[in-house]
């Protein structure tokens, strides 16, 4: 009996040993780590701390897994090593206020017909080319409920007779589908949906964007618009509270309070395009979270009461308060439109055609006035920041002739004309903007998406060095900028041939 049990035990032991041999590698085998280590660069992490000299950071799959000094982080024996000695690395940037899809960059046109997947991806590639890892787009062309018929004739744009009078506008769900994708060589995309406004008092500029938002005139309609809005995954609800210097009727307090209250029920923040001091006070009392420009503008400035409201909100709020703004681009002068990086994205002829008149008007007197205006804007922005708000990057890009990518880059640099330092500008456009956008980017730190820019010069010495891009990496992979240039320049030739 004892002999039989012993035999079974021996057999079982042999089987377990064999199984172990199959499931575990032999001691001489190497486990692949899929790691790449970048070494030697001056590293700006994006958190405002002093840059790391002779840095090392490791990427595995699409994330940073170690960050420090060269020789001081654990590196797997089989890791790929990339020498960045003499380079500067900074995190990729995020744009919290874009208007994508409507503009055909090459043709210099704006239209609903341009709002296609191909064109939207083109915009996201242009963002990636200049080192942006993400963007939140506002007033997008998306299907929405048609509000009461009697509002339709109040739009600034003539009503399309082909559009239905009831039901839903047949604009599709392209923005909602794109934000669920991770597109190679492109910035991540989030949408803030179509927005809500008084009829005809939403997005201005080209007529193709004037009628995309929900038009509301009563509290019931305002709440119904929010209820329809939240059927889709949106970054926030956008509203317009601006009478355009008395030329238009805009959302009164009762309506924007109803919108904010209804959005709160769905745990969705509201961001506003707002101008007047009186509206800013009521909006922040009601629970406004974001402002897509300076919260008070056009000759008015924040007073002690508004700043106190913001301090109280910032102290006890569960969401950070934020606003986007940039300096007057004329303050940078005409020379900023003459840069090799621009000519990689648009031909000189196209830039001259689309921006030539504006560039000619940038006389020394115009530039000096713009610089004074930018400094004054910076002083006001500091008041909001000191009260507890975050200034984050937002380009408001989307008008024909600006060219996605380059215009955004200049607006980022324009913060220096407002009195901010290069380090402040980098932090506001990377870590802080990514936090508000809810994107896992904007920092070179363990666990973050491996989105970074390799520069040939140090932007802390001169912010324009952020243009001296050697490479861009998104989600751990190098962006194929050469293929982008080839594609764009082929379209230049096609356009020239047609003209």
C-alpha positions in Angstrom: 0.0 0.0 0.0 2.7 2.4 1.0 4.6 1.4 -2.2 1.6 2.2 -4.4 1.1 5.6 -2.8 4.8 6.4 -3.2 4.6 5.5 -6.8 1.7 7.9 -7.4 3.5 10.7 -5.6 6.6 10.2 -7.8 4.4 10.3 -10.9 2.6 13.4 -9.7 5.8 15.1 -8.9 7.2 14.4 -12.4 4.0 15.7 -14.0 4.1 19.0 -12.0 7.8 19.4 -12.9 7.0 18.9 -16.6 4.1 21.4 -16.4 6.4 24.0 -14.7 8.9 23.5 -17.4 6.3 24.3 -20.1 4.9 27.4 -18.3 8.1 29.2 -17.3 11.0 30.2 -19.4 14.4 28.6 -18.9 16.8 30.7 -16.9 18.8 31.6 -20.1 15.7 33.0 -21.9 15.1 36.8 -22.1 11.6 38.3 -21.4 11.0 41.0 -24.0 10.2 44.4 -22.4 9.3 46.5 -25.5 11.1 49.4 -23.9 12.7 52.4 -25.5 14.9 54.8 -23.5 15.6 58.3 -24.6 18.7 59.8 -23.1 20.7 63.0 -22.9 18.1 65.7 -23.5 17.3 68.7 -21.4 13.8 67.6 -20.2 11.0 70.0 -19.4 8.4 67.7 -17.7 5.5 70.1 -17.9 4.9 70.5 -14.1 6.8 73.8 -13.7 9.8 72.2 -12.0 13.3 72.9 -13.1 14.2 71.0 -16.2 16.2 67.8 -15.9 19.6 68.0 -17.5 21.1 64.9 -19.1 17.7 63.2 -18.6 16.5 59.7 -19.3 12.9 58.6 -19.8 11.6 55.2 -20.8 8.5 54.3 -22.9 6.8 50.9 -22.9 3.9 50.5 -25.3 2.3 53.9 -25.3 3.2 55.3 -21.8 6.1 56.7 -19.9 7.3 54.1 -17.4 10.3 55.9 -15.9 11.6 59.4 -15.8 14.9 60.8 -14.3 18.5 61.4 -15.0 20.6 59.3 -17.3 22.1 56.4 -15.4 19.7 56.8 -12.5 16.7 54.9 -13.8 16.5 51.1 -14.2 16.7 50.1 -17.9 16.1 46.6 -19.2 19.0 45.0 -20.9 17.1 44.6 -24.2 15.8 48.2 -24.3 16.2 50.3 -27.4 18.3 53.4 -26.7 17.8 56.8 -28.4 20.5 59.4 -28.0 19.0 63.0 -27.6 22.1 64.7 -26.4 21.9 68.4 -27.3 18.1 68.3 -27.7 15.3 69.7 -25.5 12.2 67.6 -24.8 8.8 69.0 -23.7 5.3 67.5 -23.4 2.9 67.8 -26.3 0.4 70.6 -26.0 -3.5 70.5 -25.8 -5.9 73.0 -27.3 -9.1 73.5 -25.2 -10.9 75.7 -27.7 -10.9 74.8 -31.4 -13.5 74.9 -34.1 -12.5 72.0 -36.4 -13.9 70.6 -39.6 -15.4 73.7 -41.3 -12.2 75.1 -42.8 -10.5 73.7 -45.9 -6.9 74.9 -45.1 -5.5 74.6 -48.6 -8.4 76.2 -50.4 -9.0 78.8 -47.7 -12.8 78.2 -47.6 -15.3 77.6 -44.8 -18.4 75.6 -45.3 -20.6 72.8 -43.9 -19.6 70.8 -46.9 -16.0 70.7 -45.6 -17.1 69.0 -42.5 -16.0 65.5 -43.5 -14.0 62.8 -41.9 -11.1 63.4 -44.3 -11.0 67.1 -43.5 -11.4 66.6 -39.7 -8.5 64.2 -39.7 -6.4 66.6 -41.8 -6.9 69.2 -39.0 -5.9 66.7 -36.3 -2.8 65.8 -38.3 -1.9 69.5 -38.5 -2.2 69.7 -34.8 0.1 66.7 -34.4 2.6 68.1 -36.8 3.2 71.0 -34.4 3.2 68.9 -31.3 -0.4 69.0 -30.1 -1.6 65.7 -28.5 -5.2 66.7 -28.1 -7.9 69.3 -28.9 -11.5 70.0 -27.7 -13.6 71.2 -30.6 -16.7 73.5 -30.0 -19.8 74.2 -32.1 -19.4 71.1 -34.1 -21.7 70.0 -36.9 -23.7 67.3 -35.2 -27.2 65.9 -35.3 -29.5 67.6 -32.8 -33.1 68.2 -32.1 -34.8 70.8 -34.1 -36.2 73.4 -31.7 -39.5 75.2 -32.4 -40.1 76.2 -36.0 -40.7 79.9 -35.1 -37.0 80.2 -34.2 -35.6 79.0 -37.5 -36.2 82.3 -39.3 -34.2 84.2 -36.7 -30.9 82.6 -37.6 -28.3 84.9 -39.0 -27.8 82.5 -41.9 -30.6 81.9 -44.5 -32.4 78.7 -43.6 -31.6 75.8 -46.0 -34.9 74.9 -47.6 -33.8 71.2 -47.9 -33.6 70.9 -44.1 -36.6 69.3 -42.3 -38.9 71.5 -40.2 -39.3 69.0 -37.3 -37.4 66.1 -35.9 -33.6 66.2 -36.1 -31.1 68.0 -38.3 -29.4 65.3 -40.5 -25.9 66.4 -39.8 -24.7 63.0 -38.6 -22.5 62.0 -35.6 -19.0 62.3 -37.1 -17.5 64.2 -34.1 -18.9 61.7 -31.7 -17.4 58.8 -33.7 -14.0 60.5 -34.2 -13.6 61.1 -30.5 -13.9 57.3 -29.9 -10.9 56.7 -32.2 -7.2 56.8 -31.8 -6.0 57.9 -35.2 -2.3 57.3 -36.0 -0.3 60.6 -36.6 -3.2 62.7 -35.3 -4.1 64.5 -32.1 -6.8 63.1 -29.9 -10.2 64.7 -30.5 -13.0 65.6 -28.1 -16.1 67.5 -28.9 -18.2 70.0 -26.9 -21.1 69.4 -29.3 -23.1 72.1 -31.1 -23.6 74.6 -28.2 -26.7 76.5 -27.0 -27.5 80.1 -27.7 -30.3 82.6 -28.2 -31.4 82.2 -31.9 -28.8 83.7 -34.1 -26.5 84.8 -31.2 -24.1 81.9 -31.0 -21.0 81.4 -33.1 -20.4 84.3 -35.4 -18.1 84.6 -38.4 -18.9 82.5 -41.4 -22.6 81.7 -41.9 -22.0 78.0 -42.0 -21.5 77.9 -38.3 -24.3 80.3 -37.2 -27.1 77.8 -37.1 -25.5 74.7 -35.6 -26.3 75.4 -32.0 -29.6 74.8 -30.1 -31.6 78.0 -30.3 -33.5 78.6 -27.0 -35.9 81.4 -25.9 -37.6 79.9 -22.8 -36.4 78.0 -19.7 -38.3 74.9 -20.9 -36.5 75.0 -24.2 -33.1 75.5 -22.4 -33.6 72.5 -20.3 -34.8 70.4 -23.2 -31.7 71.4 -25.2 -29.5 70.2 -22.4 -31.4 66.9 -22.1 -30.8 66.3 -25.8 -27.2 67.5 -25.5 -26.3 64.9 -22.9 -27.4 62.0 -25.0 -23.9 62.1 -26.4 -20.5 62.0 -24.7 -19.4 65.6 -24.7 -16.6 67.5 -23.0 -18.9 70.2 -21.7 -22.0 72.2 -22.7 -21.0 75.5 -24.5 -23.2 78.6 -24.3 -22.9 82.1 -25.7 -23.8 85.1 -23.6 -22.8 88.0 -25.8 -25.0 90.6 -27.4 -22.2 91.6 -29.8 -22.0 95.2 -28.5 -25.8 95.6 -28.4 -26.4 94.3 -31.9 -28.1 91.0 -30.9 -30.3 89.7 -28.2 -28.5 87.1 -26.1 -29.3 84.5 -23.4 -30.8 86.3 -20.3 -29.9 85.2 -16.8 -33.0 83.0 -16.4 -32.0 80.9 -19.4 -28.4 80.4 -18.6 -29.2 79.6 -15.0 -31.6 76.9 -16.3 -28.9 75.5 -18.6 -26.3 75.3 -15.8 -28.8 73.8 -13.4 -30.0 71.2 -15.9 -26.4 70.3 -16.9 -25.5 69.9 -13.2 -28.2 67.2 -12.9 -26.3 65.3 -15.5 -22.8 66.0 -13.9 -21.8 67.9 -17.0 -19.9 71.3 -16.7 -20.9 74.4 -18.7 -18.5 76.7 -20.4 -19.5 80.1 -21.7 -18.5 82.7 -24.2 -19.2 85.7 -22.0 -18.2 89.4 -22.1 -19.9 91.6 -19.5 -19.0 91.9 -15.8 -22.7 91.6 -14.7 -23.2 88.4 -16.6 -19.9 87.0 -15.3 -21.0 87.5 -11.8 -24.4 85.8 -12.3 -22.8 82.9 -14.3 -20.3 82.1 -11.7 -22.9 82.3 -8.9 -25.0 79.9 -10.9 -22.1 77.4 -11.2 -20.3 78.1 -14.5 -17.1 76.1 -14.8 -15.3 77.3 -17.9 -14.9 80.4 -20.0 -13.8 80.2 -23.6 -12.3 83.7 -23.5 -11.5 86.1 -20.7 -14.6 86.1 -18.6 -14.8 89.9 -18.7 -13.8 91.8 -21.8 -14.4 94.7 -24.2 -13.5 97.6 -21.8 -14.8 96.0 -18.6 -12.5 94.5 -15.9 -13.1 92.1 -13.0 -14.0 93.9 -9.8 -13.6 92.8 -6.2 -17.0 91.3 -6.1 -16.4 89.0 -9.1 -13.0 88.0 -7.8 -14.4 87.2 -4.4 -17.1 85.0 -6.1 -14.3 83.1 -8.0 -12.2 82.7 -4.9 -15.1 81.2 -3.0 -16.0 78.9 -5.9 -12.3 77.8 -6.4 -12.0 77.0 -2.7 -15.0 74.7 -2.4 -15.6 73.6 -6.0 -15.2 70.0 -7.1 -14.1 71.1 -10.6 -11.3 73.5 -11.4 -12.4 76.8 -12.9 -10.7 77.6 -16.2 -10.6 80.1 -19.0 -8.8 80.3 -22.4 -7.2 83.4 -23.9 -4.3 84.5 -26.0 -2.6 87.7 -26.7 -3.1 90.0 -29.7 -1.3 88.3 -32.5 -0.4 91.7 -34.1 1.8 92.2 -31.1 4.2 89.6 -32.5 4.6 91.6 -35.8 4.7 90.5 -39.4 8.0 88.6 -39.1 6.1 85.7 -37.5 4.4 85.0 -40.8 7.9 84.4 -42.4 9.1 81.2 -40.9 10.4 78.0 -42.5 8.0 75.9 -40.4 5.0 77.7 -41.8 6.2 77.0 -45.4 6.2 73.3 -44.6 2.4 73.5 -44.0 1.2 76.1 -46.5 2.8 77.6 -49.6 4.0 81.2 -49.5 1.5 82.0 -52.2 -1.4 80.6 -50.2 -0.3 82.5 -47.1 0.0 85.7 -49.1 -3.5 85.1 -50.6 -5.1 84.3 -47.3 -3.2 86.6 -44.9 -1.4 89.1 -47.1 -3.7 92.1 -46.4 -3.6 91.5 -42.7 0.2 91.3 -42.7 0.5 94.5 -44.6 -1.5 96.3 -41.9 1.0 95.3 -39.2 2.8 98.6 -39.1 5.2 99.5 -36.2 2.4 101.6 -34.7 -0.1 98.8 -35.0 2.3 96.4 -33.4 3.1 98.7 -30.5 -0.6 99.2 -29.8 -1.2 95.5 -29.9 1.7 94.9 -27.5 0.2 97.4 -25.0 -3.2 95.6 -25.4 -1.6 92.2 -24.8 0.2 93.4 -21.7 -3.1 94.8 -20.4 -4.9 91.5 -21.1 -2.1 89.7 -19.2 -2.7 91.9 -16.2 -6.4 91.0 -16.2 -5.6 87.3 -16.7 -3.3 87.4 -13.7 -6.2 88.7 -11.5 -8.3 85.7 -12.5 -5.4 83.3 -12.0 -4.6 84.7 -8.5 -8.3 84.3 -7.6 -8.0 80.6 -8.3 -8.8 80.1 -12.0 -6.6 78.2 -14.5 -5.6 79.8 -17.8 -5.3 77.0 -20.3 -4.5 77.1 -24.0 -7.4 77.7 -26.4 -6.8 78.9 -29.9 -10.4 79.7 -31.0 -9.1 78.5 -34.4 -11.4 77.6 -37.2 -11.8 80.6 -39.5 -10.7 80.4 -43.1 -7.2 81.7 -43.8 -5.7 80.9 -40.4 -4.4 77.5 -41.2 -4.7 74.8 -38.6 -1.5 74.3 -36.7 0.5 77.4 -37.4 -2.1 79.9 -36.1 -2.3 77.8 -32.9 1.4 77.9 -32.5 1.5 81.7 -32.7 -1.3 82.0 -30.2 0.6 79.8 -27.8 3.7 82.0 -28.2 1.6 85.2 -27.8 1.3 84.4 -24.0 4.8 85.9 -23.8 3.5 89.2 -25.1 0.9 89.1 -22.2 3.8 88.9 -19.7 3.9 85.2 -19.0 7.2 83.4 -18.9 8.0 80.5 -21.3 7.8 78.0 -18.4 4.3 79.4 -17.5 3.2 79.1 -21.1 4.4 75.5 -21.4 2.7 74.4 -18.2 -0.6 76.1 -19.1 -0.6 74.5 -22.5 0.5 71.1 -21.4 -0.3 69.8 -17.9 -3.1 72.3 -17.1 -4.9 72.1 -20.5 -4.7 68.3 -20.4 -6.2 68.2 -16.9 -9.2 70.3 -18.0 -9.6 68.3 -21.2 -9.6 65.1 -19.2 -6.8 63.7 -21.3 -3.9 61.5 -20.0 -1.3 63.7 -21.7 0.5 66.9 -21.1 3.3 65.6 -18.7 6.4 63.6 -19.1 5.7 61.5 -16.1 5.2 57.8 -15.2 1.8 56.6 -16.3 1.1 59.4 -18.8 0.6 58.9 -22.5 4.0 59.1 -24.2 3.3 62.4 -26.0 6.3 64.7 -26.4 8.2 67.0 -28.7 12.0 66.9 -29.5 13.3 70.4 -30.1 16.7 71.6 -31.5 16.8 74.5 -29.0 15.6 75.4 -25.5 12.2 77.1 -25.4 12.9 78.4 -21.9 15.5 80.7 -23.5 13.1 81.8 -26.3 9.5 80.6 -26.7 10.0 80.6 -30.5 12.3 77.7 -30.1 9.1 75.6 -29.7 9.0 75.8 -33.5 12.4 74.1 -33.9 10.8 70.7 -34.0 13.0 67.7 -34.8 10.4 65.1 -34.0 7.0 64.6 -32.4 5.9 61.5 -30.6 2.3 60.7 -29.8 1.4 57.6 -27.8 5.0 56.4 -28.0 5.3 56.5 -31.7 7.0 59.0 -33.9 4.6 61.1 -36.0 5.3 60.7 -39.7 5.7 64.4 -40.4 7.6 63.8 -43.7 4.6 62.0 -45.2 2.3 64.8 -44.0 4.5 67.4 -45.8 4.5 65.4 -49.0 0.7 65.0 -48.9 0.1 68.7 -48.2 2.5 69.9 -50.9 0.9 67.6 -53.5 -2.4 69.4 -52.7 -0.7 72.8 -53.2 0.2 71.8 -56.7 -3.3 70.6 -57.5 -4.8 73.8 -56.2 -2.3 75.9 -58.2 -3.1 73.9 -61.4 -6.9 74.6 -61.0 -6.3 78.3 -60.4 
